[in-house]
């Protein structure tokens, strides 16, 4: 068994799957095999949970002082910076994104570890509660939840893993991480860096394998105390149901159908028009639209609709596709043949329901899972492509004439992860942003996030939050310690 296949890490040891099964990792650019990983199952998952349980109950990490935990997170950040090029290139090849996107992902992962290290360093010994008496010392302290099951998606494998691993470790937990079986490689590397940084054995465990076995077992396992899942709605519901049997803490991030609302006044100048069009392209087509917060629903004021969509379509047709590490490439392929087929099906159904194709709408000639950035005009809320998450390079266009109509369209979704508002009128932009039922709202921008600001959604976009102080709180239990400094008989009962 080659080292490349030993991608399961249990109790400090790299090993193959108990069954000996492996999985080929496919390069989405040319559909060739470029790596082989262990294909874990229930037996491997049980071993990993047992190791995490022992490390939490009897190991040193949960009892490590906060300053020392913060120091380890900073060492991990330093290792990420050291290996930026190597990891960024691996992320590019595994997920199909451009090399620059892979590099940016590594930078964001580094920033997440640094943020949670700083958050720990800034904390005190607990929140003192005024009990109304000098004889009472009352404090609320925060303790780790325990063993955390961390299940991550295929589109941002390294980034999404860090959003869970960094706060889980900061809080003093141990964990088992299950990366997507499609893109597991950089998560394996991250666990290697945790070991190099000096994390105690058993605190970090990884099982590479499918969601139907490994993910399902993690969600239901009686020795798991918390499940954090990022992925699709259907799988998220299954995870929540399985976790409910054990009354576990659950955090879910389940994607979105995100509106990008453009008012005509945002396009009143040439610079404003150029910026709004450029940002609409970024919102929809970064990483081939395989982004949970992708601005896949363009909702543009009717008076500028034709000019806006014409220019948008012209630029979309010129987006350069190819391998992410090649010079000049702006957009990579979809991650898999299944995702390509799904995207093709969505476009076909939209055209059948009356959408007008303005750009793209086809797979270019050649190997791999590429799909041209696609603009669908004259869409309406009854279309499947408007209601469901495509997770591909498909932008739909809807129009409005009044502010109330714009808000109604933007909120007309079961999801509520993110949205954007474009207007030169600051009061209007803030007014509309306040009315949008989405976890993140950008005004005159789209996509940036801050590790110090919470991330998560309303409605079927999930429960709980990642990042920010709340992202750390997800991995903690609050305990109230009430100390009577001058105890005396109560005399409640006469005796």
C-alpha positions in Angstrom: 0.0 0.0 0.0 1.6 3.3 -1.1 1.6 6.3 1.2 -0.7 8.1 -1.2 -3.4 5.6 -0.5 -3.0 5.7 3.3 -5.4 8.7 3.7 -7.2 7.6 6.9 -5.7 9.0 10.0 -6.8 7.4 13.3 -5.2 8.1 16.7 -2.0 9.5 15.2 -1.5 6.8 12.6 -1.9 7.0 8.8 -3.4 3.8 7.4 -5.4 2.2 4.6 -9.1 1.4 4.9 -9.9 -1.7 7.0 -11.5 -3.3 3.9 -8.5 -2.4 1.7 -10.8 -0.5 -0.6 -9.6 2.6 -2.6 -11.0 5.3 -4.7 -9.6 7.0 -7.8 -9.6 10.8 -7.7 -10.4 12.2 -11.1 -8.9 15.4 -12.7 -11.9 17.3 -13.9 -9.9 19.0 -16.6 -9.3 15.8 -18.6 -11.2 13.1 -16.7 -8.0 11.2 -16.0 -7.0 9.6 -12.7 -4.4 11.5 -10.8 -4.5 10.1 -7.3 -5.8 7.2 -5.3 -7.1 7.4 -1.7 -8.4 5.0 0.9 -12.1 4.3 0.8 -13.2 4.1 4.4 -16.4 2.7 5.7 -18.3 2.1 9.0 -15.4 0.2 10.6 -12.9 3.0 9.9 -15.4 5.5 11.1 -15.9 3.7 14.4 -12.2 3.4 14.9 -11.7 7.2 14.3 -14.6 8.1 16.7 -13.1 5.8 19.4 -9.7 7.6 19.0 -11.3 11.0 19.2 -13.4 9.9 22.2 -10.3 8.6 24.1 -8.4 11.8 23.2 -11.2 13.9 24.6 -11.9 11.9 27.7 -8.4 11.1 28.7 -6.0 13.1 26.5 -4.3 16.4 27.0 -5.9 18.7 24.4 -9.2 19.6 26.1 -7.2 20.5 29.2 -4.5 22.5 27.3 -4.5 26.2 28.4 -6.1 28.5 25.9 -2.8 30.3 25.3 -1.2 27.1 24.2 -4.1 26.1 22.0 -3.8 29.6 20.4 -0.1 29.1 19.9 -0.7 25.8 18.0 -3.3 27.5 15.7 -0.7 30.1 14.9 1.9 27.4 14.1 -0.6 25.8 11.7 -1.1 29.3 10.0 2.6 29.5 9.6 2.8 26.1 8.0 0.0 27.0 5.6 1.9 30.1 4.5 5.1 28.0 4.1 3.2 25.5 1.8 1.0 28.0 0.0 2.1 27.2 -3.5 2.0 23.4 -3.0 -1.4 23.3 -1.4 -2.9 25.9 -3.7 -1.8 23.9 -6.8 -3.3 20.7 -5.3 -6.6 22.5 -4.5 -6.6 23.8 -8.1 -6.2 20.3 -9.6 -8.5 18.5 -7.2 -11.4 20.9 -7.4 -10.8 22.3 -10.9 -10.5 25.9 -9.8 -7.9 28.4 -11.0 -4.5 28.4 -9.4 -5.1 31.9 -8.1 -8.3 30.8 -6.5 -6.4 27.9 -4.8 -3.8 30.3 -3.5 -6.5 32.6 -2.1 -8.2 29.7 -0.4 -5.0 28.8 1.4 -4.7 32.5 2.5 -8.2 32.4 3.8 -7.6 29.2 5.7 -4.5 30.8 7.3 -6.6 33.8 8.3 -9.2 31.6 9.9 -6.7 29.9 12.1 -5.2 33.2 13.0 -8.6 34.7 13.8 -9.6 31.9 16.2 -6.1 32.1 17.8 -6.6 35.8 18.4 -10.2 35.2 19.7 -8.8 32.8 22.3 -6.1 35.2 23.3 -8.6 38.0 23.9 -10.8 36.0 26.2 -11.0 36.2 30.0 -11.6 33.5 32.5 -15.4 33.6 32.0 -18.3 36.0 32.3 -18.9 37.1 35.9 -22.6 37.2 36.8 -23.7 39.7 39.5 -25.6 37.7 42.1 -26.5 40.7 44.2 -24.2 39.6 47.1 -20.5 39.8 47.9 -20.9 36.3 49.4 -21.6 34.8 46.0 -19.1 34.3 43.2 -21.0 33.5 40.0 -19.4 32.9 36.7 -20.3 31.4 33.3 -17.5 29.5 31.7 -17.2 27.8 28.3 -16.1 24.2 27.9 -15.6 22.1 24.7 -18.6 20.1 23.5 -16.6 16.9 23.1 -16.1 14.8 19.9 -17.0 16.7 16.8 -18.0 15.1 13.4 -17.1 17.5 10.7 -18.5 16.8 7.2 -17.3 19.0 4.4 -18.3 19.7 0.7 -16.4 19.2 -2.5 -16.4 22.8 -3.8 -14.2 24.4 -1.2 -12.7 21.4 0.5 -9.8 23.1 2.3 -11.6 26.3 3.2 -14.7 24.6 4.6 -12.6 22.2 6.6 -10.8 25.1 8.2 -14.0 26.8 9.2 -14.8 23.8 11.3 -11.5 22.5 12.4 -10.0 25.8 13.6 -12.9 26.7 16.0 -13.3 23.1 17.1 -9.7 22.9 18.2 -9.8 26.4 19.6 -12.6 25.3 21.9 -10.6 22.3 23.0 -12.5 19.6 21.2 -11.3 16.5 19.3 -12.7 15.6 15.9 -13.2 13.3 13.0 -13.4 15.1 9.6 -14.9 13.5 6.5 -14.1 15.4 3.4 -16.0 14.9 0.2 -15.0 11.7 -1.5 -14.6 13.7 -4.7 -12.0 16.3 -3.4 -10.4 14.9 -0.2 -6.7 15.7 -0.9 -6.1 19.1 0.7 -8.0 18.1 3.9 -5.5 15.2 4.2 -2.7 17.7 3.9 -4.3 19.9 6.5 -4.3 17.0 9.0 -0.7 16.4 8.2 0.1 20.0 9.1 -1.9 19.7 12.4 0.4 16.8 13.3 3.5 18.7 12.3 2.4 21.6 14.5 2.3 19.3 17.5 -1.4 18.5 18.0 -1.7 15.6 20.5 -2.4 12.2 18.9 -6.1 11.4 18.6 -7.3 15.0 18.6 -7.5 15.1 14.8 -8.8 12.1 12.8 -9.8 11.8 9.1 -11.8 9.2 7.3 -11.8 9.5 3.5 -14.9 7.8 2.1 -18.5 8.3 0.9 -21.2 10.2 2.7 -23.6 7.3 2.5 -21.4 5.2 4.9 -18.9 7.4 6.6 -21.0 10.5 6.9 -24.1 8.6 7.9 -22.3 6.7 10.6 -20.7 9.9 12.0 -24.2 11.6 12.2 -25.7 8.7 14.2 -22.7 7.6 16.2 -23.5 7.6 20.0 -20.0 8.8 20.9 -20.2 11.9 18.7 -21.4 15.1 20.6 -21.7 17.5 17.7 -22.2 17.3 13.9 -21.2 20.1 11.6 -22.3 19.6 8.0 -21.8 21.7 4.9 -23.4 20.4 1.7 -26.7 19.9 -0.1 -30.2 20.3 1.4 -31.2 16.6 0.9 -28.1 15.3 2.6 -28.3 17.9 5.4 -31.8 16.8 6.3 -30.6 13.2 6.6 -27.8 14.3 8.8 -30.1 16.3 11.1 -32.5 13.4 11.4 -29.8 11.0 12.3 -28.2 13.3 14.8 -31.6 14.0 16.4 -31.8 10.4 17.7 -28.8 11.2 20.0 -29.9 14.8 20.7 -26.6 16.0 19.4 -25.7 19.6 18.7 -26.0 20.2 14.9 -24.8 23.0 12.7 -25.9 22.9 9.0 -24.9 25.1 6.0 -27.0 23.9 3.1 -26.4 26.3 0.2 -28.5 29.0 -1.3 -30.3 30.5 -4.2 -28.8 33.9 -3.9 -30.3 37.1 -5.5 -28.2 40.0 -6.9 -30.4 43.0 -7.1 -29.3 45.8 -9.4 -31.2 49.1 -9.4 -31.0 51.4 -12.4 -29.3 54.2 -10.5 -26.3 51.9 -10.0 -25.8 52.0 -13.8 -26.3 55.8 -14.2 -22.6 56.4 -15.0 -20.2 54.4 -17.3 -18.1 53.5 -14.3 -21.1 52.3 -12.3 -22.5 50.3 -15.2 -19.1 48.6 -15.8 -18.7 47.8 -12.1 -22.2 46.3 -11.7 -21.7 44.1 -14.8 -18.3 43.0 -13.8 -19.5 42.1 -10.3 -22.5 40.2 -11.7 -20.1 38.1 -13.6 -18.0 37.5 -10.5 -21.0 36.7 -8.4 -22.3 34.0 -10.8 -19.2 32.5 -12.4 -16.4 32.3 -9.9 -15.3 28.7 -9.6 -17.8 27.9 -12.4 -20.7 28.8 -10.1 -19.9 26.0 -7.7 -20.2 28.3 -4.7 -22.9 28.2 -2.1 -23.2 32.0 -2.1 -23.1 32.4 -5.9 -25.2 35.3 -7.1 -27.0 33.0 -9.6 -30.2 35.1 -9.6 -29.7 38.5 -11.3 -32.7 40.7 -10.5 -32.3 43.9 -12.5 -34.5 46.9 -12.9 -36.5 46.7 -16.1 -35.4 50.1 -17.5 -31.7 48.9 -17.8 -32.4 45.3 -18.3 -31.6 45.0 -22.1 -28.4 47.1 -21.9 -27.2 45.3 -18.8 -27.9 41.7 -20.0 -26.5 42.4 -23.5 -23.2 43.5 -22.1 -23.2 40.7 -19.4 -23.7 38.1 -22.1 -21.0 39.5 -24.3 -18.5 39.3 -21.5 -19.7 35.9 -20.4 -19.0 34.5 -23.9 -15.4 35.7 -23.6 -14.5 34.0 -20.3 -11.5 31.8 -20.9 -11.9 28.1 -19.8 -9.1 25.7 -19.2 -6.8 24.1 -16.6 -6.5 26.4 -13.7 -2.8 26.4 -13.6 -2.5 27.5 -17.3 -1.7 31.1 -18.1 -4.7 33.3 -18.8 -7.4 30.8 -17.7 -10.3 32.5 -15.9 -12.6 29.6 -15.2 -12.1 25.8 -14.7 -14.4 22.9 -15.2 -17.2 21.5 -13.1 -16.0 19.1 -10.5 -17.4 15.9 -12.0 -19.4 14.2 -14.8 -22.4 14.1 -12.5 -22.3 17.9 -11.9 -21.9 18.5 -15.6 -25.0 16.4 -16.4 -26.9 18.2 -13.6 -26.1 21.6 -15.1 -27.0 20.5 -18.6 -30.4 19.2 -17.3 -31.1 22.5 -15.5 -30.4 24.5 -18.7 -32.5 22.2 -20.8 -35.5 22.5 -18.5 -35.2 26.3 -18.3 -35.3 26.6 -22.1 -38.2 24.3 -22.2 -40.0 26.5 -19.7 -39.5 29.6 -21.8 -36.1 31.0 -20.8 -34.1 32.8 -23.5 -30.5 31.7 -24.0 -28.2 34.8 -24.2 -24.8 33.2 -23.7 -23.3 29.7 -23.2 -25.6 26.8 -22.8 -23.3 24.1 -24.0 -20.2 22.0 -23.3 -17.2 23.1 -25.4 -15.5 20.5 -27.5 -12.7 18.5 -25.8 -12.2 16.3 -22.7 -13.2 17.2 -19.1 -16.2 18.5 -17.4 -16.3 22.1 -18.8 -19.5 24.0 -19.4 -19.7 27.5 -21.0 -20.8 30.3 -18.6 -24.5 30.6 -19.3 -27.0 33.5 -19.2 -30.7 32.8 -19.2 -33.0 35.8 -19.8 -36.7 36.2 -19.3 -36.9 33.8 -16.3 -39.7 33.7 -13.8 -40.2 32.4 -10.3 -42.1 29.2 -11.4 -39.1 27.9 -13.3 -37.1 25.0 -11.7 -33.8 26.9 -12.4 -35.1 29.8 -10.3 -36.2 27.6 -7.4 -33.4 25.0 -7.1 -29.7 25.3 -6.6 -27.8 24.6 -9.8 -24.2 24.7 -8.5 -22.9 25.4 -12.0 -22.1 28.4 -14.3 -25.7 29.4 -14.9 -27.0 32.9 -14.3 -30.8 33.6 -14.5 -32.3 37.1 -15.2 -35.5 38.4 -13.6 -36.7 42.0 -13.7 -38.6 44.4 -11.4 -40.0 47.9 -11.6 -40.4 48.9 -7.9 -38.4 48.6 -4.8 -41.1 46.4 -3.1 -41.1 44.1 -6.1 -37.3 43.8 -6.0 -37.5 42.8 -2.3 -40.3 40.3 -2.9 -38.4 38.6 -5.7 -35.2 38.5 -3.7 -36.9 36.9 -0.7 -39.0 34.5 -2.8 -36.9 31.4 -2.1 -36.7 28.6 0.4 -33.1 29.5 1.0 -31.6 32.5 2.6 -27.8 32.4 2.6 -26.6 35.5 0.8 -27.6 38.4 -1.5 -26.4 41.6 -3.0 -27.9 45.1 -3.5 -26.6 47.6 -6.1 -27.7 51.2 -5.9 -26.1 54.7 -5.9 -28.8 55.7 -3.3 -27.2 54.7 0.0 -30.5 55.1 1.9 -32.3 52.8 -0.5 -29.5 50.2 -0.5 -29.5 50.0 3.2 -33.3 49.9 3.4 -33.4 47.0 0.9 -30.6 45.2 2.7 -32.5 45.4 6.0 -35.5 43.8 4.3 -33.7 40.8 2.8 -34.0 37.5 4.6 -30.5 36.3 4.0 -27.6 35.7 6.4 -25.1 37.9 4.5 -26.1 40.9 2.4 -23.5 42.8 0.3 -24.1 46.4 -0.7 -22.4 47.4 -3.9 -20.2 44.3 -3.7 -20.5 40.5 -3.9 -18.7 37.5 -2.3 -16.2 38.9 0.2 -16.4 37.5 3.7 -14.5 38.2 7.0 -13.4 35.5 9.4 -14.6 37.8 12.3 -18.1 38.0 10.9 -20.6 35.2 11.2 -21.5 33.1 8.1 -24.7 31.1 7.7 -28.3 31.4 6.4 -32.0 31.8 7.0 -34.6 29.2 6.1 -33.4 26.1 4.4 -29.9 27.5 4.1 -29.2 25.9 7.4 -28.9 26.3 11.2 -26.1 27.8 13.3 -23.3 30.0 12.2 -19.6 29.6 11.2 -16.9 32.1 11.8 -17.0 35.1 14.1 -17.5 34.7 17.9 -20.7 32.6 17.2 -18.6 30.2 15.2 -16.5 29.5 18.2 -19.6 29.3 20.5 -21.0 26.5 18.3 -18.2 24.2 19.6 -18.7 25.0 23.2 -21.1 24.3 26.1 -21.8 27.1 28.6 -21.5 26.2 32.3 -22.7 28.3 35.2 -20.6 27.9 38.3 -22.2 29.4 41.4 -20.0 29.6 44.5 -21.3 30.5 48.0 -18.3 32.0 49.8 -20.2 32.1 53.2 -22.5 29.1 53.4 -25.0 28.8 56.2 -28.1 26.8 56.9 -31.2 27.7 54.8 -33.8 26.5 57.4 -36.3 25.8 54.7 -37.4 22.8 56.6 -38.0 22.8 60.3 -36.2 19.6 61.0 
